Every structure is written in structure tokens, then in C-alpha cells.
Amino acid sequence: MNLFWCTLCERLPLVLNVAFYRTEAGNEPVREWLMELPRESKKLIGTDIKSVQLGWPQGMPLVRKLEHRLWEVRTDLGENAARVIFTLVASQMILLHGFIKKSQKTPSVDLNTARHRKNKL
């Protein structure tokens, strides 16, 4: 019974708590970015974040690992693509940076912003 239970638990997805990165001034850059987007875009991005929250770990095409302790939620917005870069601290998904992607490669300025915020945690 215990072996069965442990095996079953290992296969269940982890439910994460989601938090927005907060600056020393109390700003939440990802939340502020989301609020500026059109309603439909917010809804699509929110749905994708919730899918990751309720079913971690996820892989492509929804989530891509960028580097050690940094992943991106990938949302198709039709003509554009949105990315939310996050890290994990215990069972908490911390949303570090969000942007609209305009090229194939993740822009270094966006990746560096996420790295900087991760290092401040």
C-alpha cells in the first residue's frame, strides 16, 4: 500500500502558488504589464499561467526552460507572442518579467531583467 501510494504521489503534478515579483518600492512589474494589455491577451496569458500553476511540471510548447532556475510561459496571441519569465522558489512560481516577443530569440534585455530580479529574491 505505501509503495503504491508513493508511486502515485510521484506521478501527480505539483500545484504551485503564483506570486508576482515585487520591487523594493512595492511595484509589481508583471502585474502592471498585464494590466496594460488588451483584455483578450490578459485572458490568454492568465489561462496559460494557471495551466502551469495547476500542472507543474510542464514542457513545450507551453513552457520552455531558458537556463538554470528560469523558465518562460509561452502564449500565442495570434500575430504576436507573449512571454512571462518565472522562477521557482519551493512550491512558489514567481513571475519575474513579461513581454511581447517580436523575434525568434529571447531578447537579452528581457532575459537580463529576469535574471536581475531572480537574483534579488
Secondary structure as GFF3:
##gff-version 3
##sequence-region A 1 121
A	DSSP	alpha_helix	2	11	.	.	.	ID=ss1
A	DSSP	beta_strand	17	20	.	.	.	ID=ss2
A	DSSP	alpha_helix	29	36	.	.	.	ID=ss3
A	DSSP	alpha_helix	39	54	.	.	.	ID=ss4
A	DSSP	beta_strand	63	67	.	.	.	ID=ss5
A	DSSP	beta_strand	70	76	.	.	.	ID=ss6
A	DSSP	beta_strand	81	89	.	.	.	ID=ss7
A	DSSP	beta_strand	92	101	.	.	.	ID=ss8
A	DSSP	alpha_helix	108	119	.	.	.	ID=ss9
###
